Amino acid sequence: MGVIKSYQDLLSNTCLNIQAGAWVLARHFQVCGITWDCLGSYNAGFSDKNAPIRQQYARDVYTIYQRLRGS
């Protein structure tokens, strides 16, 4: 993946940014399971008050996924 020396590395190196984000998301799925709610909590956290934000984020990701699949 490369060595991350500063946050600037993640901002300026697109591939490194995507790899790091995928790693963080994979670790997050290990904590709460591979579900849409877990995906939403990756963005909005686990707080009950953030449930609408979690659900919206998951819907947004699903919509983009469907578009990319051509469905």
C-alpha contacts under 8 A as a table, 3 or more apart, distances in Angstrom:
res1	aa1	res2	aa2	distance
1	M	16	L	6.46
1	M	19	Q	6.75
1	M	20	A	7.82
2	G	16	L	7.16
4	I	7	Y	7.41
4	I	9	D	6.03
4	I	10	L	7.24
5	K	9	D	6.60
6	S	9	D	5.53
6	S	10	L	7.44
7	Y	10	L	5.34
7	Y	11	L	6.59
8	Q	11	L	4.98
8	Q	12	S	6.06
9	D	12	S	5.32
9	D	13	N	5.78
9	D	16	L	7.69
10	L	13	N	5.52
10	L	14	T	7.04
10	L	16	L	6.08
10	L	17	N	4.77
11	L	14	T	7.01
11	L	17	N	6.80
13	N	16	L	5.36
13	N	17	N	6.14
14	T	17	N	5.02
14	T	18	I	6.26
15	C	18	I	5.20
15	C	19	Q	6.14
16	L	19	Q	5.10
16	L	20	A	6.03
17	N	20	A	5.24
17	N	21	G	6.09
18	I	21	G	5.07
18	I	22	A	6.03
19	Q	22	A	5.15
19	Q	23	W	6.18
20	A	23	W	5.09
20	A	24	V	6.21
21	G	24	V	5.11
21	G	25	L	6.12
22	A	25	L	5.09
22	A	26	A	6.04
23	W	26	A	5.10
23	W	27	R	6.23
24	V	27	R	5.20
24	V	28	H	6.15
25	L	28	H	4.88
25	L	29	F	6.19
25	L	39	L	7.90
25	L	42	Y	6.93
26	A	29	F	5.12
26	A	30	Q	6.50
27	R	30	Q	5.09
27	R	31	V	6.71
28	H	31	V	5.16
28	H	32	C	6.58
28	H	33	G	7.87
28	H	38	C	7.67
28	H	42	Y	6.84
29	F	32	C	5.38
29	F	33	G	4.74
29	F	34	I	5.22
29	F	35	T	7.90
29	F	38	C	6.67
29	F	39	L	7.58
30	Q	33	G	5.63
30	Q	34	I	7.63
32	C	35	T	7.89
32	C	38	C	5.82
33	G	38	C	6.51
34	I	38	C	6.47
34	I	39	L	7.44
35	T	38	C	5.15
35	T	39	L	6.33
36	W	39	L	4.96
36	W	40	G	6.20
36	W	55	Q	7.82
36	W	58	A	5.71
37	D	40	G	5.02
37	D	41	S	6.20
37	D	54	R	6.62
37	D	55	Q	6.75
37	D	58	A	7.00
38	C	41	S	4.98
38	C	42	Y	6.35
39	L	42	Y	5.18
39	L	43	N	7.14
39	L	54	R	7.74
39	L	57	Y	7.97
39	L	58	A	6.18
40	G	43	N	5.42
40	G	44	A	6.11
40	G	45	G	7.50
40	G	53	I	7.46
40	G	54	R	3.99
40	G	55	Q	6.00
40	G	56	Q	7.61
40	G	57	Y	5.42
40	G	58	A	4.97
41	S	44	A	4.80
41	S	45	G	4.22
41	S	46	F	5.43
41	S	54	R	5.57
42	Y	45	G	5.99
43	N	54	R	6.86
43	N	57	Y	7.10
44	A	50	N	6.21
44	A	51	A	7.96
44	A	53	I	6.20
44	A	54	R	5.41
44	A	57	Y	7.99
45	G	50	N	6.99
45	G	54	R	7.50
46	F	50	N	7.10
46	F	51	A	7.71
47	S	50	N	5.38
47	S	51	A	6.99
48	D	51	A	5.32
49	K	52	P	7.53
50	N	53	I	5.23
50	N	54	R	6.14
51	A	54	R	4.98
51	A	55	Q	6.12
52	P	55	Q	5.13
52	P	56	Q	6.12
53	I	56	Q	5.11
53	I	57	Y	6.10
54	R	57	Y	5.25
54	R	58	A	6.26
55	Q	58	A	5.17
55	Q	59	R	6.17
56	Q	59	R	5.02
56	Q	60	D	6.09
57	Y	60	D	5.05
57	Y	61	V	6.21
58	A	61	V	5.15
58	A	62	Y	6.11
59	R	62	Y	5.03
59	R	63	T	6.07
60	D	63	T	5.13
60	D	64	I	6.31
61	V	64	I	5.20
61	V	65	Y	6.07
62	Y	65	Y	4.92
62	Y	66	Q	6.12
63	T	66	Q	5.18
63	T	67	R	6.25
64	I	67	R	5.03
64	I	68	L	6.18
65	Y	68	L	5.17
65	Y	69	R	6.18
66	Q	69	R	5.07
66	Q	70	G	6.24
66	Q	71	S	5.37
67	R	70	G	5.12
67	R	71	S	6.10
68	L	71	S	7.73
